[in-house]
Amino acid sequence: MNARIKARVMSSEDLRRAITRIAHEILERNGGIEGLSVIGIQTRGALLADRLAQKIEEIEGESVPLGVLDITLYRDDLKTVADQPVVNESRIPFDIQGKVIVLVDDVLFTGRTVRAALDEIIDFGRPRAVQLAVIIDRGHRELPIRADYVGKNVPTADNEIVAVRMIEKDDIDEVVILEVDVPKSEGRQAS
C-alpha cells in the first residue's frame, strides 16, 4: 500500500489544546472527578488516555483511575486481520462497577472498535455510564455510535487514512490525512 500525506490537520500544539479542552469538558459534564475513571484503547487511545488523565489531575489536583484495553479478541473482523493476532494485556486495576468510564480512542471511524471496547468493558463489570472521547471523528459510521467529546471532526474519503501520531510511539505529535492508492479492479479501464 502506497500512502502519502495529503494534509496535516493538527499540530503538536493543536493536539495539546484539544486534550486540555476535552479534559475541561469532561470535568464540567461530570461535576469533577468523583466516580470518574479513564480507559484508553490500545495503542494510541491508551497514550491519549494517559495524557488526558494527567491533564485532569493537573486541573483538579487529584488523579483519576486509569486503565488500558486491548480489544483484539473482541473484534468482529479478527479472522481477516491476521492469522496470529498480537494480543496485549488489558489492565483495569480498579472496580468499574457504578463508575463513569471515559473511553478514549484516537480516531472514530466505523464504530466497530468502540463496540468491541464496550463488550470488553462489560466483561469487567457494569459501569454507571460510558462516555467516549476521541481526538478525530472522521465519519463513515457503520454502527450507531457517537463521541461525547471530540477534538476535531475531519470529513474524509474512503481512500484516506487518518493517522494520529504521538511522540511516545512515532517521535512526533500531529494528526495527518494519508491518501492511499486504491488498486484498480481487474478489467476496469482508466478513463
C-alpha positions as CSV (number, residue, x, y, z in Angstrom):
1,M,0.0,0.0,0.0
2,N,1.4,3.3,-1.1
3,A,0.4,6.3,1.2
4,R,1.4,9.9,1.1
5,I,0.5,12.9,3.3
6,K,-2.5,14.7,1.9
7,A,-3.0,17.2,4.7
8,R,-1.7,18.0,8.2
9,V,-4.9,18.6,10.3
10,M,-3.4,19.0,13.8
11,S,-0.1,20.2,15.0
12,S,1.5,19.3,18.4
13,E,0.0,22.5,19.8
14,D,-3.4,21.7,18.4
15,L,-3.3,18.2,19.9
16,R,-2.3,19.7,23.3
17,R,-5.2,22.2,23.2
18,A,-7.7,19.5,22.2
19,I,-6.7,17.3,25.1
20,T,-6.9,20.3,27.5
21,R,-10.4,21.3,26.2
22,I,-11.7,17.7,26.4
23,A,-10.4,17.4,30.0
24,H,-12.3,20.6,30.9
25,E,-15.5,19.3,29.1
26,I,-15.3,16.0,31.0
27,L,-14.9,17.7,34.3
28,E,-17.8,20.2,33.6
29,R,-20.1,17.5,32.4
30,N,-19.4,15.2,35.3
31,G,-19.1,17.8,38.0
32,G,-15.5,16.9,38.9
33,I,-13.7,13.6,39.2
34,E,-15.9,11.8,41.8
35,G,-16.7,8.3,40.4
36,L,-14.8,9.0,37.2
37,S,-12.3,6.7,35.5
38,V,-10.4,6.9,32.2
39,I,-9.8,3.8,30.0
40,G,-7.8,4.0,26.7
41,I,-7.9,1.6,23.8
42,Q,-4.5,0.3,22.8
43,T,-2.3,1.7,21.3
44,R,-2.8,5.5,20.7
45,G,-6.1,5.6,22.6
46,A,-4.1,4.4,25.7
47,L,-1.5,7.1,25.1
48,L,-4.2,9.7,24.8
49,A,-6.0,8.4,27.9
50,D,-2.7,8.8,29.9
51,R,-2.3,12.4,28.7
52,L,-6.0,13.1,29.4
53,A,-5.7,11.7,32.9
54,Q,-2.6,13.8,33.6
55,K,-4.4,16.9,32.4
56,I,-7.4,16.1,34.6
57,E,-5.0,15.7,37.6
58,E,-3.3,18.9,36.7
59,I,-6.7,20.7,36.8
60,E,-8.2,19.0,39.8
61,G,-5.2,18.3,41.9
62,E,-6.2,14.6,42.2
63,S,-5.7,11.6,39.9
64,V,-8.4,9.5,38.3
65,P,-8.1,5.8,37.9
66,L,-6.6,4.9,34.5
67,G,-6.9,1.7,32.6
68,V,-6.0,0.2,29.2
69,L,-8.0,-2.1,26.9
70,D,-6.7,-4.4,24.2
71,I,-9.8,-5.2,22.1
72,T,-8.0,-7.6,19.7
73,L,-10.0,-10.7,20.8
74,Y,-13.3,-8.7,20.8
75,R,-13.0,-7.6,17.2
76,D,-15.7,-8.8,14.8
77,D,-13.1,-9.0,12.0
78,L,-10.4,-10.9,13.9
79,K,-10.2,-13.7,11.3
80,T,-9.5,-11.1,8.5
81,V,-6.9,-9.1,10.5
82,A,-4.2,-11.8,11.0
83,D,-3.6,-15.5,11.3
84,Q,-1.7,-14.9,14.6
85,P,-3.0,-11.6,16.1
86,V,-0.8,-9.9,18.6
87,V,-2.7,-9.6,21.9
88,N,-1.6,-7.2,24.5
89,E,-2.8,-7.1,28.1
90,S,-5.9,-5.2,29.2
91,R,-5.2,-3.5,32.5
92,I,-8.1,-2.1,34.5
93,P,-6.7,-2.1,38.1
94,F,-9.9,-0.7,39.7
95,D,-13.5,-1.7,40.1
96,I,-15.7,-0.2,37.3
97,Q,-19.0,-1.1,38.9
98,G,-21.2,2.0,39.1
99,K,-18.4,4.3,37.8
100,V,-18.5,6.7,34.9
101,I,-15.9,5.5,32.4
102,V,-14.4,7.8,29.8
103,L,-13.4,5.5,27.0
104,V,-10.6,7.1,24.9
105,D,-9.5,6.3,21.3
106,D,-7.6,8.3,18.7
107,V,-10.0,8.1,15.7
108,L,-13.7,7.3,15.5
109,F,-14.5,5.8,12.1
110,T,-16.9,2.9,11.6
111,G,-17.7,2.5,15.3
112,R,-16.6,-1.2,15.4
113,T,-13.5,-0.6,17.6
114,V,-15.7,1.2,20.1
115,R,-18.3,-1.6,20.0
116,A,-15.6,-4.1,20.8
117,A,-14.3,-2.0,23.6
118,L,-17.8,-1.7,25.1
119,D,-18.1,-5.5,25.0
120,E,-14.8,-5.9,26.9
121,I,-15.7,-3.2,29.5
122,I,-18.9,-5.1,30.3
123,D,-16.8,-8.2,31.0
124,F,-15.1,-6.2,33.8
125,G,-18.4,-5.1,35.4
126,R,-21.3,-2.7,34.9
127,P,-20.3,0.9,34.8
128,R,-23.0,3.6,35.5
129,A,-22.1,5.2,32.2
130,V,-19.6,5.1,29.4
131,Q,-18.6,8.3,27.7
132,L,-16.5,8.4,24.5
133,A,-13.6,10.8,23.9
134,V,-11.8,10.8,20.6
135,I,-9.3,13.2,19.0
136,I,-10.7,12.8,15.5
137,D,-14.1,11.9,14.3
138,R,-13.8,11.1,10.6
139,G,-17.4,9.9,9.9
140,H,-18.3,6.8,7.9
141,R,-20.1,5.2,10.8
142,E,-21.4,1.6,10.3
143,L,-22.8,1.3,13.9
144,P,-24.9,3.9,15.8
145,I,-22.1,5.2,17.9
146,R,-21.1,8.8,18.6
147,A,-18.5,10.5,20.6
148,D,-19.3,12.7,23.6
149,Y,-16.0,14.6,23.3
150,V,-14.3,15.3,20.0
151,G,-11.0,17.1,19.4
152,K,-11.8,17.7,15.7
153,N,-14.3,16.5,13.1
154,V,-12.5,15.7,9.9
155,P,-14.5,14.6,6.8
156,T,-12.6,12.0,4.8
157,A,-12.8,10.0,1.7
158,D,-12.7,6.2,1.6
159,N,-9.2,6.2,0.2
160,E,-7.8,8.2,3.1
161,I,-6.4,7.2,6.5
162,V,-6.3,9.5,9.5
163,A,-3.0,9.0,11.3
164,V,-2.7,10.3,14.9
165,R,1.0,10.4,15.6
166,M,2.2,10.6,19.1
167,I,5.7,11.3,20.4
168,E,5.7,8.2,22.6
169,K,5.2,5.9,19.6
170,D,6.0,8.0,16.5
171,D,8.6,10.6,17.6
172,I,6.1,13.4,16.7
173,D,2.8,14.8,17.8
174,E,0.5,15.5,14.9
175,V,-2.6,14.3,13.0
176,V,-2.3,13.8,9.3
177,I,-4.5,12.6,6.5
178,L,-2.8,10.0,4.3
179,E,-4.0,9.3,0.8
180,V,-3.6,5.7,-0.3
181,D,-3.5,4.3,-3.8
182,V,-6.5,2.1,-4.3
183,P,-5.7,-0.6,-6.9
184,K,-7.9,-0.5,-9.9
185,S,-10.2,-3.6,-10.1
186,E,-9.5,-6.2,-12.7
187,G,-11.0,-5.4,-16.1
188,R,-11.7,-1.7,-15.4
189,Q,-10.2,0.8,-17.8
190,A,-8.9,4.1,-16.6
191,S,-10.6,7.0,-18.2
